């Protein structure tokens, strides 16, 4: 089994709640806020803070998390490398969505302006 298939299988089983605290730690350690994190996640998924809390409490998998999300129509504008993969070239739709989220959070942690992260023209 190749590296991409292993990654895809792991992501299907992974819960959003298991990764979310790492997102918070990453952005706060770099001086960003939880509110900015919520804004970035809401832009990508359509989930507001209350819905995110519910999803975390229900321990939903990334598969269910993105199945019920309303992906931002500009998500395709997210480009670059995350975890060794070019997000725009990832073939598995779920893996690509998770990596979109990872890329946005990485940009937030690196100090990029919110307007740029949210692909506002």
C-alpha positions in Angstrom: 0.0 0.0 0.0 1.4 3.4 -0.9 1.9 6.4 1.3 -1.2 8.3 0.0 -3.5 5.3 0.6 -2.2 5.0 4.2 -2.8 8.7 4.7 -6.4 8.5 3.3 -7.3 5.5 5.5 -6.0 7.3 8.7 -7.9 10.4 7.9 -11.2 8.6 7.4 -11.0 7.2 10.9 -9.6 10.3 12.6 -11.9 12.5 14.6 -12.0 16.3 14.4 -12.1 16.4 18.2 -8.7 14.6 18.4 -7.0 17.2 16.2 -8.8 20.3 17.2 -6.7 20.9 20.4 -3.6 20.8 18.3 -5.0 23.4 16.0 -5.7 25.7 19.0 -2.3 25.1 20.5 -0.6 25.8 17.1 -2.3 29.1 16.5 -2.2 30.4 20.1 1.5 29.5 20.4 2.1 31.9 17.5 0.0 34.7 19.0 -3.2 34.1 17.1 -6.6 33.7 18.8 -9.2 31.0 19.0 -11.7 33.5 17.5 -9.4 33.8 14.4 -9.3 30.0 14.2 -13.1 29.8 14.3 -13.3 32.3 11.6 -10.9 30.3 9.3 -12.8 27.1 10.0 -16.1 28.7 9.4 -14.9 30.2 6.1 -13.9 26.7 4.9 -16.8 24.6 6.3 -19.7 26.9 7.1 -19.7 25.7 10.7 -20.0 28.4 13.3 -18.5 28.2 16.8 -21.7 26.5 18.3 -21.8 23.9 15.6 -18.0 23.2 16.0 -18.5 22.7 19.7 -21.4 20.2 19.0 -19.2 18.3 16.4 -16.4 18.1 18.9 -18.7 16.9 21.7 -20.1 14.2 19.4 -16.6 13.1 18.4 -17.3 13.1 14.7 -14.9 11.7 12.2 -13.3 14.0 9.6 -15.4 12.0 7.1 -18.7 13.1 8.7 -17.3 16.5 9.5 -16.7 17.3 5.8 -19.7 15.3 4.6 -22.0 17.7 6.3 -19.9 20.9 5.7 -20.7 23.5 3.1 -17.3 23.9 1.5 -16.5 27.4 0.6 -16.7 27.9 -3.2 -13.2 29.5 -3.1 -11.6 26.5 -1.4 -10.0 25.6 -4.7 -7.9 28.7 -4.4 -6.0 27.1 -1.4 -2.7 26.1 -2.9 0.7 25.1 -1.5 2.4 22.3 0.3 1.3 20.8 3.6 2.6 17.6 5.2 4.7 17.0 2.1 1.7 17.2 -0.3 0.6 19.9 -2.8 -3.0 20.4 -1.6 -4.2 21.2 -5.2 -2.9 17.8 -6.4 -4.4 15.6 -3.8 -6.8 13.2 -5.5 -8.8 11.9 -2.6 -11.6 14.5 -1.9 -11.7 13.9 1.9 -7.9 14.1 2.3 -7.8 17.2 0.2 -10.4 18.9 2.4 -8.6 18.0 5.5 -5.4 19.3 4.0 -7.2 22.5 3.0 -8.0 23.0 6.6 -4.4 22.2 7.7 -3.1 24.7 5.2 -5.4 27.5 6.4 -4.4 26.9 10.0 -0.7 26.8 9.0 -1.1 30.2 7.3 -2.9 31.6 10.4 -0.1 30.3 12.6 2.5 31.8 10.3 1.0 35.3 10.8 -0.7 35.7 7.4 -3.5 38.3 7.4 -7.0 36.9 7.7 -8.1 38.6 4.4 -5.3 36.7 2.6 -6.1 33.4 4.4 -9.8 33.7 3.4 -8.9 34.4 -0.2 -10.7 37.8 -0.1 -10.0 39.7 -3.3 
